[in-house]
Amino acid sequence: MTRTAILSDIHGNLTALLAVMEHIETQNVDRIVCLGDVVGYGPKPCECLDRVMKFDFCVLGNHDSSAMFDPEGFNAAAEQAIFWTRTQLENAGGDELADEDGITPSRRRMNFLCGLPRTVRESNTLFVHGSPRGPTNEYVMPEDIQNSKKMEKLFSLVPGICFQGHTHVPGVFTTDSRFVRPDEIDGSYDISDPAQRLMINVGSVGQPRDLDPRSCYVVMDEESITYHRIEYDIEKTVSQIESEAELDNFLGYRLREGR
């Protein structure tokens, strides 16, 4: 039985990622995958990318895309952060020793981002950043369960289960217009029925927005998915953000409240 750890929205928060990786080591997983937004907002984009590059796969997030191209629809703090992130990726400083193929770490990271797929499908399971309709950019918010036309269209594109991130709010969308939060199901949801269709938001490693500041990720096996909330040293990340003049301090302070 394959066990998969599914992470999303790391957003350059290395301290959170390392805490999650340490927890994953206790979960007997066979592989680790990422649903995008490895970078953006946070202070350690290069270090986060170096670790995600070793995962089994990663899909493209909107911040990952904006690190290569101009951002669209970003607020001022997010836009400033992504331009700073791009500078970090292009000019990694003292680690620019090329490998035997002549490729520097900076080039390797950019090549990785350029090669990220928008979707990955395995049998009846779809992995995206945003939604099955807009894999990189479309938000599916909890309140969208009130929008029957939107949900019907989205579910028409779901082969069985769709894992997604982007909103940073964990929970399970069902075809009967429910959004089930992890604390309503003791963190676990049965996915064994092959006839059901679900959209599962795995939450965020690096910037939770459900008023719980702990990192969030999911472990999937053939029977169920389980949410895990992991504490990390938030103040370390806050301090790292404060030390970068081009990153808005608010990007660190919001982490304390999970918003």
Steps between C-alpha positions, in 0.01 A plus 500: 500500500657827385506784747547851361577820688339794319631850573403836357566872531840490669561859396868520582443414867794267556450471875146372449608266221775344709257440787256332262774290344606383844142394574468324165792280598276349770216422259647212299419665168617368166520835327455875541327729250439874493206696361693815422584843635835388629608866492346842557449696823762314703869569565665177382386423143824338382529268797137391466539432129812291563295269721189484283714413198560166674127423533331250270325783316379857536237692303517867404358758737411858415788640706741255340382622160528864606858445610577442132248736339325820607249452783133565430242596759744516790467756777792736560669288769468179298629667185798650680573161656492316170740749337732454799461123464595518134816687593589230752448226243708679239780608733553234763828649613777276623350166397554550128744215450398316183461121491680270256251598230576867547161578657495735797254457789315814387456365148394162635229661711370709210502196273300313760239775521480526121436127475221473755176354361167670560337169589594144582247220461538149636206272419197672659706745706580851381762728656478876436585824675177691450210302356426237236376781271773753570791287622735786582283799588136421584398520865245259646394658828288338772218743424490378139278214616222762464583538130340189355592577138866544582514184710315292242746610231800430719379156602428414136878524449592287803575136407461380857712702739664835436767621740556875504637790703515872413246628758710378796174380662488121556185298453302262282246612238227247425253475213209564737620857560686452825839626612626275777772649717767274652387569857151375409633156405777453756746569221416194288268441204404171333586496128451127441172528307597498130168657404546819700655819368685736729709815485746498787688813603812393687560836668830685518841413638639851504207738543181348648191718471240316707590679826719207604866604470629144487620359166255270327550205265328173406598134491300286257472124480251285309235528771517852638670837522627636829575862580800581716563832677862567589638768729814681391710794616291782358714768661803373309319557171371837619856605583625385159232707328575804715864476397410539132419863425305414184263261678202657677516417870128425489586183308664375817259641755199334333659161562447541872123502452468260208349751263 
